[in-house]
């Protein structure tokens, strides 16, 4: 199994991870829908996970895979808390548009 993974050059993993991370950043900066923003944050976390797992496999060290596990735990907690906050925002504003959040200050 490790030999089949190592046949793909590490550059491809770096390029794919960079592309996913950039798509996530663009989604966070451009989109106004809170659900899409949360999905883009998850995409950025998964891009980091892909890179950590690829380097961990290529180096033969399990520390990167352990970090992937902890990042997945943080991502799950972030999704749970973020969706809870999103439900409360929707109840108050009847929209998931994050540009309307300044109405919650009053």
C-alpha positions as CSV (number, residue, x, y, z in Angstrom):
1,X,0.0,0.0,0.0
2,X,2.8,2.5,0.9
3,X,4.6,1.8,-2.4
4,X,1.4,2.6,-4.4
5,X,1.1,5.9,-2.5
6,X,4.7,6.7,-2.9
7,X,4.5,6.3,-6.7
8,X,2.6,9.6,-7.0
9,X,5.1,12.4,-6.6
10,X,4.8,14.6,-3.5
11,X,4.5,17.6,-5.7
12,X,1.0,16.5,-6.8
13,X,-0.2,16.4,-3.2
14,X,1.2,19.8,-2.6
15,X,-0.4,21.3,-5.7
16,X,-3.8,19.7,-4.8
17,X,-3.6,20.8,-1.2
18,X,-2.7,24.3,-2.3
19,X,-5.6,24.4,-4.8
20,X,-8.1,23.2,-2.1
21,X,-6.8,25.7,0.4
22,X,-7.0,28.6,-2.1
23,X,-10.6,27.6,-3.0
24,X,-11.4,27.6,0.7
25,X,-9.9,31.1,1.2
26,X,-11.7,32.5,-1.8
27,X,-15.0,31.0,-0.5
28,X,-14.5,32.6,2.9
29,X,-13.6,36.0,1.5
30,X,-16.2,36.2,-1.3
31,X,-19.3,34.3,-0.3
32,X,-21.9,35.8,2.1
33,X,-23.8,32.6,2.9
34,X,-22.8,31.3,6.4
35,X,-23.2,27.7,5.4
36,X,-20.9,28.1,2.4
37,X,-18.3,29.9,4.6
38,X,-18.4,27.0,7.1
39,X,-17.9,24.5,4.3
40,X,-15.0,26.5,3.0
41,X,-13.3,26.5,6.4
42,X,-13.8,22.7,6.4
43,X,-12.2,22.6,3.0
44,X,-9.2,24.5,4.2
45,X,-8.8,22.2,7.2
46,X,-9.0,19.1,4.9
47,X,-6.4,20.6,2.6
48,X,-4.0,20.8,5.6
49,X,-5.0,17.2,6.5
50,X,-4.2,16.0,3.0
51,X,-0.7,17.6,3.1
52,X,0.0,16.3,6.6
53,X,-1.0,12.8,5.7
54,X,1.0,12.9,2.4
55,X,4.2,14.1,4.1
56,X,3.7,11.6,7.0
57,X,3.4,8.8,4.5
58,X,6.4,9.9,2.5
59,X,8.6,10.3,5.5
60,X,7.4,7.1,7.2
61,X,6.5,9.0,10.4
62,X,3.2,8.7,12.2
63,X,3.3,12.1,13.8
64,X,1.6,13.8,10.8
65,X,-1.3,11.3,10.9
66,X,-1.7,11.9,14.6
67,X,-2.0,15.6,13.9
68,X,-4.6,14.8,11.2
69,X,-6.7,13.1,13.9
70,X,-6.5,16.1,16.2
71,X,-7.4,18.5,13.3
72,X,-10.4,16.3,12.5
73,X,-11.6,16.5,16.1
74,X,-11.2,20.3,16.0
75,X,-13.1,20.5,12.7
76,X,-15.9,18.4,14.1
77,X,-16.2,20.7,17.1
78,X,-16.0,23.8,14.9
79,X,-18.8,22.4,12.7
80,X,-21.0,21.6,15.7
81,X,-20.5,25.0,17.3
82,X,-20.7,26.8,14.0
83,X,-24.0,25.2,13.0
84,X,-25.4,25.9,16.5
85,X,-24.5,29.6,16.1
86,X,-25.9,29.5,12.5
87,X,-29.3,28.2,13.8
88,X,-29.5,31.0,16.3
89,X,-28.6,33.6,13.6
90,X,-31.3,32.2,11.3
91,X,-33.9,32.3,14.1
92,X,-33.1,36.0,14.7
93,X,-32.6,37.3,11.1
94,X,-34.5,34.7,9.0
95,X,-31.4,34.6,6.7
96,X,-28.0,32.9,6.6
97,X,-26.4,36.0,5.0
98,X,-23.5,37.1,7.1
99,X,-23.7,40.7,6.0
100,X,-26.9,41.0,8.0
101,X,-25.1,40.2,11.3
102,X,-24.6,43.8,12.2
103,X,-28.4,43.9,13.0
104,X,-27.6,41.6,16.0
105,X,-25.6,44.4,17.8
106,X,-28.8,46.4,18.6
